[in-house]
Amino acid sequence: MSDALLLEVDQVGKKIGRATLLEPCSLRARNGEIIALCGGNGAGKSTLIRMIAGISKPSHGSVRLRGVTWSENRTKYAEALGYMPDEFQFGSALTAGETLRFYASLRGVSVTLVYELLERVGLADVHKRKVSTFSKGMRQRLLFAQAMLSKPPLLLLDEPTNGLDPYWMEEFGRLIRSAADEGQTVVFSTHQLNIAEAYAHRALFMDACDVRHEGSVRELAEAYKDYGGLYGAFNAHVTFKSGLEKRA
């Protein structure tokens, strides 16, 4: 992991009318770091990821990627990230290979890399099949390949393990560790604390549109090893809407 700072999120928050989608929060990410945004549905994870991706404009605060904001230099900002949404409908008439080649053309990536990525996510043998026939897990793997196409400095992955079987959950971990080893930064959201504990360097605990705690996964897991590791740490720091006190 490098000491070089890649991503700076400063007091970013989101409101629509009177509804708060995300309380102001800050985040720093360095080259080669893997950060997990942990929380349940409605915690604010996707809202934060979409604002970092430049898809949703913050109500206040700023996001800098490689030193620039989205409004200052869209091209430089967009070139520095690969984004995997939680849910996305691919063109129903396209095959997996055609879909990835389309995104490769937008990124200026060679066809050779397209088929290397299809191999890495286990879709090389079905690259001529229409994406409309794919299972949820297969579509997730194709989305992941799309995000990795240009080997961007930042990978933003929203619930990337949803729909994956145990084998591909492990493969996902191997792929993001490999990306981090090559200097890429990975920020992913998950409600599966075992995934965060196994593969992330750092975790943010989110609940009720707010960041409750942030820390090193290794240190948190060790401190709460008698209470279930990262699961115990999450329980200790998160206040759910249904309760007023932190759970012990």
NORKA-V390244 format. One record per backbone hydrogen bond with DSSP energy under -0.5 kcal/mol. CO is the residue of the C=O (numbers start at 0). NH is the residue of the N-H. E is the energy in kcal/mol with one decimal. If there is no record, write none. Layout:
# NORKA-V390244
CO&NH&E ; CO&NH&E
This chain:
# NORKA-V390244
3&30&-2.2 ; 5&65&-2.7 ; 6&28&-2.1 ; 7&9&-0.6 ; 7&63&-2.9 ; 8&10&-0.6 ; 8&26&-2.2 ; 9&61&-1.8 ; 11&24&-1.4 ; 12&58&-2.3 ; 12&59&-1.3 ; 13&20&-2.4 ; 13&21&-1.9 ; 15&18&-2.0 ; 18&15&-2.5 ; 18&20&-0.6 ; 21&13&-2.3 ; 24&11&-2.5 ; 26&8&-3.3 ; 28&5&-2.5 ; 28&6&-2.1 ; 29&32&-1.7 ; 30&1&-2.0 ; 32&34&-0.5 ; 32&185&-2.7 ; 33&200&-2.4 ; 33&201&-1.9 ; 34&187&-2.5 ; 35&37&-0.8 ; 35&203&-2.7 ; 36&189&-2.6 ; 37&205&-3.5 ; 39&42&-1.5 ; 42&209&-0.5 ; 43&47&-2.1 ; 44&48&-2.3 ; 45&49&-2.7 ; 46&50&-1.7 ; 47&51&-2.2 ; 48&52&-2.3 ; 49&53&-0.6 ; 49&54&-2.0 ; 49&55&-1.5 ; 50&53&-0.7 ; 59&12&-2.0 ; 61&9&-2.9 ; 63&7&-2.8 ; 64&67&-1.5 ; 67&64&-2.8 ; 68&72&-1.8 ; 72&76&-2.4 ; 73&77&-3.1 ; 74&78&-2.3 ; 75&79&-0.7 ; 76&79&-1.0 ; 77&80&-1.4 ; 79&153&-2.0 ; 81&155&-3.3 ; 82&84&-0.5 ; 83&157&-2.9 ; 87&89&-0.8 ; 90&93&-1.3 ; 93&130&-2.4 ; 94&98&-2.4 ; 95&99&-2.3 ; 96&100&-2.2 ; 97&101&-2.1 ; 98&102&-1.9 ; 99&103&-2.1 ; 100&104&-2.0 ; 101&105&-1.4 ; 102&106&-1.6 ; 103&107&-1.1 ; 103&108&-2.8 ; 109&112&-0.5 ; 109&113&-1.2 ; 110&114&-1.7 ; 111&115&-1.5 ; 112&116&-2.5 ; 113&117&-2.2 ; 114&118&-1.6 ; 115&119&-1.9 ; 116&120&-2.1 ; 117&122&-3.2 ; 117&123&-1.0 ; 118&121&-1.2 ; 122&125&-0.9 ; 123&126&-1.1 ; 125&128&-1.8 ; 126&96&-2.8 ; 128&95&-1.8 ; 129&132&-1.9 ; 130&133&-1.9 ; 134&138&-2.3 ; 135&139&-2.2 ; 136&140&-1.9 ; 137&141&-1.9 ; 138&142&-2.5 ; 139&143&-2.3 ; 140&144&-2.2 ; 141&145&-2.2 ; 142&146&-1.9 ; 143&147&-1.6 ; 144&148&-0.7 ; 145&148&-0.8 ; 147&150&-2.1 ; 152&184&-3.5 ; 153&81&-2.5 ; 153&155&-0.6 ; 154&156&-0.6 ; 154&186&-2.9 ; 155&83&-3.0 ; 155&157&-0.5 ; 156&158&-0.8 ; 156&188&-2.1 ; 158&161&-1.4 ; 160&163&-2.0 ; 164&168&-2.0 ; 165&169&-1.8 ; 166&170&-2.0 ; 167&171&-2.3 ; 168&172&-1.9 ; 169&173&-2.2 ; 170&174&-2.6 ; 171&175&-2.4 ; 172&176&-2.0 ; 173&177&-2.2 ; 174&178&-2.1 ; 175&179&-2.3 ; 176&180&-2.3 ; 177&181&-1.2 ; 178&183&-2.4 ; 179&182&-1.9 ; 182&31&-0.8 ; 184&154&-3.0 ; 185&34&-3.2 ; 186&156&-2.6 ; 187&36&-3.0 ; 188&158&-0.5 ; 189&38&-1.5 ; 190&192&-0.9 ; 191&194&-0.9 ; 191&195&-1.5 ; 192&196&-2.6 ; 193&197&-1.8 ; 194&198&-1.9 ; 195&199&-2.2 ; 200&216&-2.1 ; 200&217&-0.5 ; 201&35&-2.7 ; 202&214&-2.1 ; 203&37&-3.2 ; 203&205&-0.6 ; 204&211&-3.2 ; 204&212&-1.2 ; 206&209&-0.9 ; 208&22&-4.0 ; 209&206&-2.5 ; 209&211&-0.7 ; 212&204&-3.0 ; 214&202&-2.7 ; 215&219&-2.6 ; 216&220&-2.9 ; 217&221&-2.0 ; 218&222&-2.5 ; 219&223&-1.8 ; 221&224&-1.3 ; 223&226&-2.0 ; 223&228&-2.1 ; 224&227&-0.8 ; 227&230&-1.4 ; 228&232&-1.9 ; 229&233&-2.6 ; 230&234&-2.2 ; 231&235&-1.7 ; 232&236&-1.4 ; 233&237&-2.0 ; 234&246&-0.9 ; 237&239&-0.6 ; 237&246&-0.8 ; 239&242&-1.9
